[in-house]
Amino acid sequence: MNLKVKAKMVNFVPLMSNQKLKIIDIGHSNNSMEKALSLLETTVSQSSFEGRIRAIKIITGHGSGKLRDAVREWCKEQEGRFQAVIHGEDYTMFNKDAADMRADCDLRSDVDFGRGNRAVTYIWLW
């Protein structure tokens, strides 16, 4: 049996029904680094302005790590803008910010908790 599947890339991935978490996948969208960071900035600005979203999960993918590094550098440049930036590999019960964000945003069903997933970064908004 042969199956043909067409994949469509999206920037917003509603994987969870949680209304306090927005998930964006900039690692699988085939955008340039500049465009991916622009999408991130737009998402953060809109989410902060609207006030409904408390956290953003950024999927950068496993690839070479260049996008992950660029996202994390961008987050460093935004110092003070976020309550916390949590790298996927630090998203565990042993990280106070991760545990606090998870409780604040009701992220009990997040599949990446405790998995050490370097392909994601979390931004916890004020």
N, C-alpha and C positions, 0 to 999 in steps of 0.2 A: 504494500500500500504506500503510495506517495502522497505526501501532504505538502501543500504550498502555503506558507504563512507569510503575510505581509506585515512588517512591523512599522509602527508609526511612533516617532520620538515625540515626547512631550516635555515641557519644562516644569509643569506642575503635576505631581503624582499624588492623588488622594488615596494613599495606601491605608490610612486609618481614618476612622470616623471622628477623631478628636478635633474639635473646633478651635483648640488653642495652639495647634501645631500645623505649620505649613511645611510641606515637603517640596523641595525643588531639585530636579535632576539636571544639573548642568554638565555632568560628565558623559552623558550619552546622547547629547543633542547635536553633535558635530558642529558646534559653534567655535569660532576662534576664541582664544583666551580673553581678548578684549570684550567680545560680545558676551561671553559667559560671566565675566565680572560685572558687566553692565546689567545683565539680568539679575544678578545677585543684589546689586545696589538698588535697583528698582523694587525688587521684592522686599528688601529690608525697609526701604523708605515707605512704601505703601503699607506694610504691616505695622510699622511704628505709628504712622499717621492714623490708621483706622482704629488701633488700640484693641482689637479683638484677639489678634494672634499674640501669643506669649513666647513662642519659640519657633525657630526655623531650622529644619533639618536639610542640610545641603549634601546632596549625593554628588561626589566628584568622580566616582569610579576608581577602579584599581590601576589601570594603565601605568604610565611612566611616573606618575606622582607630581608632574609639573603643575597641573591644575589644582591639586590638593594643596601644594605648597603656596601657590599664588593666592588661593582663597584664605589660607591661614595667615599669610603676610598681610593681605588686605584687612583681615580682622584685627591684626595687631595695630595697623595704621589707624583704626577706628577706636582706639583706646578710650574708654569712658562712655562710649555710645551704647554698649551692651552690658547687661548684668554679668554675663559670663560667656565665654567661648569654650566649648568642650569638644575636644578631639574624640573621634569615635573610639580610639584605643583606650581613652580615659573615661569612657561612658560606662562606669561601673558603680556599684554600691559603695565602693571605697573612696570615691571622689565626692566631696561634700557638695560642690556645685551641681554635679550630675544628679545626685540624689535629691537635692532641693528643687532643681528644675523639673525633674520627673514627678515629684509630688505636686508642685505648683501647677503644672500643665496636665496632670492626670495622664501620664504616659505609661501606664502599666502594661499596655499591649505592644509597646515598641519592641520589635524583634531584634534590634541592634543592641539593646541593653545587655552589658556583660559579655559581648562577643568580640571585643577588641577590633572592631571594623574600621580600618584606616581609611576606607573609601567614603566616610561620612564625617561631617563636622556640624555641630549644633551651635546655634546662636540663641542665647536666652535674652529676650528683650526686657527692658525696664517696664 
